[in-house]
Amino acid sequence: MLLAMTVPLGRSAAAPAAAAPAAAVPAAAGLGQDFMLGKWSAMGDCDQTIEFLKGGKVMTPMGEGQWSLTGDQLVINGGPGSESVPNTVVKVDDKTIRLTRAGHQPEIQKRC
């Protein structure tokens, strides 16, 4: 299971750059905590699912755990023995996400 920065260009030397306040990580287009809620499956038949619940609780085939989403970084801790590694999540459409973990092939998850 797996689970941008804009740089201003062309500043004039006559106008010194003011220090910008730290910005929150923006949510990817249409991607957010509410979007992730519900059951998802990589199997396509929804026999084995990951269910994201409000409050950061997640139910996996291995048991209960925690999840968080910051920008496009999804972290799932599926309980004892689970590895908490960030996944980059991309909303493909309202029923499909793509999860990519460093060093692994992307995984498609479908909403159940």
DAZI-V63997 format. One record per residue. N is the residue number from 1. OMEGA is omega in radians with two decimals (NA if undefined). Layout:
{{N OMEGA} {N OMEGA}}
This chain:
{{1 3.08} {2 -2.58} {3 NA} {4 -3.12} {5 3.11} {6 3.14} {7 3.13} {8 -3.13} {9 3.00} {10 3.08} {11 3.12} {12 3.10} {13 -3.13} {14 -3.11} {15 3.14} {16 -3.13} {17 3.07} {18 3.11} {19 3.14} {20 3.08} {21 3.11} {22 -3.11} {23 3.05} {24 3.09} {25 -3.10} {26 3.06} {27 3.08} {28 -3.07} {29 3.09} {30 -3.09} {31 3.12} {32 -3.12} {33 -3.09} {34 3.12} {35 -3.06} {36 -3.09} {37 3.11} {38 -3.09} {39 3.12} {40 3.13} {41 3.03} {42 -3.06} {43 3.14} {44 -3.12} {45 3.09} {46 3.04} {47 3.08} {48 -3.06} {49 2.91} {50 3.14} {51 3.11} {52 -3.12} {53 3.08} {54 3.12} {55 3.08} {56 3.12} {57 3.09} {58 3.05} {59 3.14} {60 3.06} {61 3.13} {62 -3.13} {63 -3.09} {64 3.11} {65 -3.12} {66 3.07} {67 3.05} {68 3.11} {69 3.09} {70 -3.04} {71 3.11} {72 -3.12} {73 -3.14} {74 3.08} {75 3.12} {76 3.00} {77 -3.05} {78 3.11} {79 -3.10} {80 3.12} {81 -3.14} {82 3.13} {83 3.13} {84 -3.11} {85 3.13} {86 3.03} {87 3.00} {88 -3.10} {89 3.11} {90 3.05} {91 3.12} {92 3.03} {93 -3.06} {94 -3.11} {95 -3.04} {96 2.99} {97 3.05} {98 3.11} {99 3.09} {100 3.07} {101 -3.11} {102 3.09} {103 -3.13} {104 3.06} {105 3.08} {106 3.14} {107 3.10} {108 3.07} {109 3.11} {110 3.09} {111 3.13} {112 NA}}
